[in-house]
Amino acid sequence: AFAFGSAGVFVNGSAGLLVALSAPIHSWAPLLILGPAVTVMAIYRGYTSERREHQRSDFLYETASSLQRLAEAGDSLGHLLVRVRSLLGADAVVLLVVGGVGADDELLITAGADGLINSGRIPSDGHRVLLAVDSLPPGALLVDRKSGRSSPALLWHGAEQAIVVPLEAERGLRGALIATMLRGSVRRLDAGDTRLMGALASHIVSYVETSKLGRQLEHQAYHDGLTKLANRVLLGRRVTEALSAHERHDAAVALLFVDLDDFKLVNDAFGHAVGDRLLQVVADRLLAVVPDTSVVARLGGDEFAVLLGDGRQADRVATSILDALSAPVALNNTSLVVHASVGIAFAVDGDDSESLLRHADLAMYRAKEQGKRRFDIYDETLQE
């Protein structure tokens, strides 16, 4: 760099002297300095461009190595984004990660000005970005507000320019990596920055898929956040598997739909915090009385389901559930008693997960109509 600078000074100094000596005679003399100056500027730009490419390559190598050593996500990924922001000269770098299902399986990490790192759940505008990203072709995309050709949703927080990279995995979109430039930024993002972001995104996808973060997101995608039970998605998968076993081996499969009676009164009288704690107690009691091979799920609100691989136990399990739930629950110095209605549906040929759940639901409603605190079994007289 010193030699390059010295050469530039020599060339421009010599040309300047020629201009000074020849100016009284030749009107074209200023061109003598213009040519060398342009040459020096072109050489300097080439030098800085090549230097930036080396910096990008070194950074990607270090990133690939460091991600392999990370045991946790959070701050480690946050500090990585800080380095990316510094390398690009961007105003912010944002990582959005989702598990692919549900509303709880998500993470937002932002590296902003002064190296500040923020993390949390993805806000509504972040979900709009993900919807727009989901329609993009694979690979990194450089978007610019001036071009008018990009979706406004891709320009995070009113950015003037952005690089957006979908985080694509085998199971579909897992999020997006975004670098933004605000209006008035001195530097502009370029094709080299776009290539860097694309390569970095592939490393992050691999890390998310294999790391603790990936396992956490996987768990959140298929489990209820409040009770930690299986959610509707996981229940659907397990029912489908059980139905396949039913068709192959004529296994007796039963699904129990459990709905708490008058649960709204608890929320209205004691508040949602007490209601949530009561749902957790219900979950614990369900797990305590069903066979170990069962799948217990929370469908939402005060609705639960129990999948039995051995449907011959359905009546006994339903009775145990009703007895267990009727025991008083001490919460906030108050003794609460909760009851439930249970519907039972037995798998028959041609059932799928949705139809079996729907049949159990219909049986549950008939149990409520007959006075609640009981179970009923689906039959063909229950028309939908």
C-alpha positions in Angstrom: 0.0 0.0 0.0 2.9 2.4 0.8 4.6 1.7 -2.6 1.3 2.1 -4.4 0.7 5.5 -2.6 4.3 6.7 -3.4 3.9 5.8 -7.0 0.6 7.8 -7.2 2.2 10.8 -5.6 5.2 10.6 -8.0 3.0 10.3 -11.1 0.6 13.1 -10.1 3.5 15.3 -8.9 5.4 14.9 -12.2 2.3 15.6 -14.2 1.5 18.6 -12.1 5.0 20.0 -12.8 4.6 19.5 -16.5 1.3 21.4 -16.4 2.8 24.3 -14.5 5.7 24.6 -17.0 3.6 24.2 -20.2 0.4 26.0 -19.1 1.4 29.4 -20.7 2.1 27.7 -24.0 -0.4 24.8 -24.4 -4.1 24.9 -23.6 -4.2 21.1 -23.6 -1.7 20.9 -20.8 -4.3 20.1 -18.0 -5.0 16.9 -19.8 -1.5 15.7 -18.7 -2.7 15.5 -15.1 -6.2 14.2 -15.9 -4.9 11.0 -17.6 -2.6 9.9 -14.7 -5.2 10.8 -12.1 -7.8 8.6 -13.8 -5.3 5.8 -14.0 -4.4 6.0 -10.4 -8.1 6.0 -9.4 -8.8 2.9 -11.5 -5.8 1.1 -9.9 -6.9 2.1 -6.4 -10.5 0.9 -7.1 -9.1 -2.4 -8.4 -6.9 -2.7 -5.3 -9.7 -2.1 -2.9 -12.1 -4.4 -4.7 -9.5 -7.2 -4.7 -8.8 -6.5 -1.0 -12.5 -6.8 -0.2 -12.7 -10.1 -2.0 -9.9 -11.4 0.1 -11.7 -10.2 3.3 -14.9 -11.9 2.2 -13.1 -15.2 1.5 -11.3 -15.1 4.8 -14.5 -14.3 6.6 -16.4 -17.2 5.1 -13.6 -19.6 6.0 -13.6 -18.4 9.6 -17.4 -18.5 9.7 -17.5 -22.1 8.5 -15.0 -23.1 11.2 -16.6 -21.1 14.0 -20.2 -22.4 13.3 -19.0 -25.9 13.7 -17.8 -25.1 17.2 -20.9 -23.2 18.4 -22.9 -25.1 21.0 -25.6 -22.4 21.5 -27.4 -20.0 19.1 -28.5 -16.6 20.6 -25.5 -14.4 21.2 -23.1 -16.5 19.2 -25.1 -16.0 16.0 -25.6 -12.4 17.0 -21.9 -11.7 17.2 -21.5 -13.4 13.8 -24.1 -10.9 12.4 -22.2 -8.0 13.9 -19.1 -9.1 12.0 -21.1 -9.4 8.8 -22.5 -5.9 9.2 -19.0 -4.5 9.8 -17.6 -6.3 6.7 -20.5 -5.1 4.4 -20.6 -1.7 5.9 -24.4 -2.3 6.2 -26.7 -0.4 8.6 -28.2 -3.7 9.9 -28.0 -7.4 9.3 -31.1 -9.5 10.3 -31.6 -13.2 10.7 -35.1 -14.6 10.8 -35.4 -18.4 11.6 -38.6 -20.4 11.8 -39.3 -24.1 12.3 -41.8 -24.2 9.5 -44.9 -24.8 11.6 -46.9 -22.9 14.2 -46.3 -19.5 15.7 -43.9 -20.2 18.5 -41.1 -21.8 16.6 -39.3 -18.6 15.6 -36.2 -16.5 16.3 -35.2 -13.0 15.3 -31.6 -11.7 15.7 -30.7 -8.2 14.6 -27.2 -6.7 14.5 -27.6 -2.9 14.3 -25.7 0.2 14.8 -22.8 0.3 17.3 -22.7 -3.5 17.4 -26.0 -3.7 19.3 -27.6 -7.2 19.2 -31.4 -7.7 19.7 -33.2 -11.0 19.7 -36.7 -12.2 20.2 -39.8 -13.3 18.3 -40.4 -12.2 14.7 -42.7 -9.2 14.5 -45.6 -8.9 12.0 -43.5 -7.0 9.4 -40.9 -9.8 9.7 -43.6 -12.4 8.8 -44.6 -10.3 5.8 -40.9 -10.4 4.7 -41.0 -14.2 5.1 -44.1 -14.4 2.9 -42.4 -12.4 0.2 -39.2 -14.4 0.6 -41.1 -17.6 0.2 -42.0 -16.6 -3.4 -38.5 -15.9 -4.4 -36.3 -18.2 -6.4 -33.3 -19.8 -4.6 -30.3 -17.7 -4.0 -29.3 -14.3 -2.8 -31.2 -11.3 -4.2 -30.0 -7.6 -4.3 -33.1 -5.3 -4.1 -33.1 -1.6 -4.5 -36.0 0.8 -3.8 -35.0 3.0 -6.8 -35.4 0.1 -9.2 -39.1 -0.2 -8.3 -39.0 -3.9 -9.3 -38.8 -5.4 -5.8 -41.5 -6.1 -3.3 -41.7 -3.3 -0.6 -41.8 -6.0 2.0 -38.3 -7.1 1.2 -36.9 -3.7 2.1 -36.8 -4.3 5.9 -37.6 -1.2 8.0 -37.7 1.2 5.2 -34.3 0.3 3.8 -33.2 1.9 0.5 -31.2 -1.2 -0.5 -31.1 -4.8 0.8 -29.7 -8.2 0.2 -32.2 -10.9 0.9 -31.3 -14.6 1.1 -33.9 -17.3 1.7 -32.7 -20.0 4.2 -33.8 -23.1 2.3 -33.6 -26.5 3.8 -34.9 -29.9 2.8 -38.1 -29.3 4.7 -38.7 -25.9 3.0 -38.1 -22.3 4.0 -36.4 -22.0 7.4 -36.1 -18.2 7.4 -34.1 -15.4 5.8 -30.8 -13.5 6.1 -31.1 -9.8 5.3 -28.5 -7.0 5.1 -29.9 -3.4 4.7 -28.7 0.0 3.7 -30.7 3.0 4.7 -31.1 6.2 2.6 -28.0 8.3 2.8 -25.6 5.5 3.4 -22.2 6.2 1.9 -21.5 2.7 0.6 -23.7 0.7 -1.7 -24.2 -3.1 -1.6 -22.8 -4.8 -4.6 -22.6 -8.2 -6.4 -19.7 -9.3 -4.2 -21.7 -8.6 -1.0 -24.5 -10.6 -2.5 -22.3 -13.6 -3.1 -21.0 -13.4 0.4 -24.5 -13.3 1.9 -25.5 -16.3 -0.2 -22.6 -18.4 0.9 -23.0 -17.3 4.6 -26.7 -18.3 4.4 -25.9 -21.8 3.4 -23.6 -22.2 6.4 -26.3 -20.8 8.7 -28.9 -23.3 7.3 -26.5 -26.2 8.0 -25.9 -24.9 11.5 -29.6 -24.4 12.2 -30.5 -27.9 11.0 -27.9 -29.7 13.1 -27.5 -27.5 16.2 -29.3 -27.2 19.4 -31.3 -24.3 17.9 -32.5 -26.6 15.2 -33.6 -29.2 17.8 -35.3 -26.6 19.8 -37.2 -25.3 16.8 -38.1 -28.8 15.8 -39.5 -29.4 19.3 -41.4 -26.2 19.3 -42.9 -26.9 15.9 -44.6 -30.1 17.1 -45.3 -29.3 20.8 -47.7 -27.0 22.6 -45.8 -24.1 24.2 -47.9 -24.0 27.4 -48.3 -27.7 28.3 -45.3 -29.2 26.4 -47.7 -31.8 25.0 -47.8 -32.8 21.4 -49.7 -30.3 19.2 -52.2 -30.8 16.5 -49.6 -31.3 13.8 -47.7 -34.0 15.7 -50.9 -35.7 16.7 -51.9 -35.8 13.0 -48.7 -37.5 12.1 -49.0 -40.0 14.9 -52.6 -40.8 14.0 -51.6 -41.3 10.4 -48.9 -43.8 11.5 -51.4 -45.6 13.8 -53.9 -45.9 10.9 -51.3 -47.4 8.7 -50.6 -50.0 11.4 -54.4 -50.6 11.7 -54.6 -51.3 7.9 -51.6 -53.7 8.0 -52.2 -55.5 11.2 -55.9 -54.8 12.0 -54.8 -53.0 15.1 -57.5 -51.5 17.3 -56.9 -47.7 17.2 -58.9 -45.3 19.2 -58.8 -41.5 19.6 -60.2 -39.7 22.6 -61.3 -36.0 22.3 -61.2 -34.4 25.8 -62.9 -31.0 26.3 -63.1 -29.3 29.6 -66.6 -28.3 30.8 -67.3 -24.6 31.4 -63.6 -23.7 31.3 -64.5 -20.2 30.2 -65.9 -19.5 33.7 -62.5 -20.1 35.2 -60.9 -17.6 32.9 -63.6 -15.0 33.5 -63.5 -15.5 37.3 -59.8 -15.9 38.0 -58.0 -14.6 34.9 -56.0 -16.2 32.2 -52.9 -16.8 34.3 -54.9 -19.1 36.6 -56.6 -20.7 33.5 -53.2 -21.4 31.9 -51.9 -23.0 35.1 -55.1 -25.1 35.3 -54.4 -26.3 31.7 -50.9 -27.4 32.8 -52.4 -29.4 35.7 -54.8 -31.0 33.3 -52.0 -32.0 31.0 -50.0 -33.5 33.9 -53.1 -35.5 35.0 -53.7 -36.8 31.5 -50.2 -38.0 31.2 -50.4 -39.7 34.6 -53.5 -41.9 33.7 -53.0 -42.9 30.1 -50.8 -45.9 29.0 -47.2 -45.1 28.3 -47.6 -45.8 24.6 -50.3 -43.2 24.2 -49.9 -39.8 22.6 -51.4 -36.9 24.5 -51.9 -33.7 22.7 -53.3 -30.2 23.3 -55.4 -29.2 20.3 -55.9 -25.6 21.5 -57.8 -23.8 24.1 -59.3 -26.3 26.5 -59.3 -29.2 24.0 -57.0 -32.2 24.4 -56.7 -35.5 22.6 -55.4 -39.0 23.5 -54.3 -41.5 20.9 -54.5 -45.1 22.0 -52.6 -47.8 20.0 -54.7 -50.4 21.8 -58.3 -49.2 21.4 -59.6 -52.0 23.7 -58.6 -49.8 26.6 -60.6 -46.8 25.5 -63.5 -47.1 27.9 -61.2 -47.7 30.9 -58.9 -44.8 29.9 -61.8 -42.4 29.4 -63.1 -43.3 32.9 -59.7 -42.7 34.4 -59.5 -39.3 32.7 -62.8 -38.2 34.1 -61.9 -39.4 37.6 -58.5 -37.7 37.5 -59.8 -34.4 36.3 -62.6 -34.2 38.8 -60.1 -34.0 41.8 -59.8 -30.4 43.2 -56.9 -28.2 42.1 -55.4 -25.8 44.5 -54.4 -22.6 42.7 -53.8 -19.1 44.3 -55.4 -20.2 47.6 -58.5 -21.3 45.7 -59.7 -24.9 45.3 -60.9 -25.4 41.7 -62.8 -28.4 40.4 -62.7 -29.0 36.6 -64.7 -31.6 34.7 -64.6 -32.8 31.2 -66.6 -34.5 28.4 -64.9 -37.1 26.3 -65.6 -38.4 22.9 -64.2 -41.7 21.6 -63.8 -42.8 18.0 -62.5 -46.1 16.8 -60.6 -46.3 13.5 -62.3 -48.1 10.6 -61.1 -48.7 7.1 -60.9 -45.5 5.1 -60.3 -43.2 8.0 -57.7 -40.6 8.0 -56.4 -38.4 10.8 -58.9 -35.6 10.1 -61.9 -37.9 9.9 -61.0 -39.8 13.1 -60.5 -36.6 15.0 -63.8 -35.2 13.6 -65.7 -38.4 14.7 -64.2 -38.1 18.3 -65.2 -34.5 18.3 -68.8 -35.3 17.4 -69.0 -38.0 20.1 -67.6 -35.4 22.6 -70.4 -33.0 21.8 -73.0 -35.7 22.3 -71.5 -36.3 25.7 -72.0 -32.6 26.6 -75.6 -32.7 25.3 -76.3 -35.6 27.6 -75.2 -33.7 30.7 -71.3 -33.4 30.5 -68.9 -35.2 32.9 -69.1 -38.3 30.8 -67.8 -40.0 27.7 -69.6 -41.2 24.5 -68.6 -43.3 21.6 -69.0 -42.3 17.9 -71.4 -44.3 15.8 -73.1 -43.9 12.4 -76.1 -42.2 14.0 -73.9 -39.1 14.6 -74.1 -37.4 11.2 -71.9 -34.4 10.5 
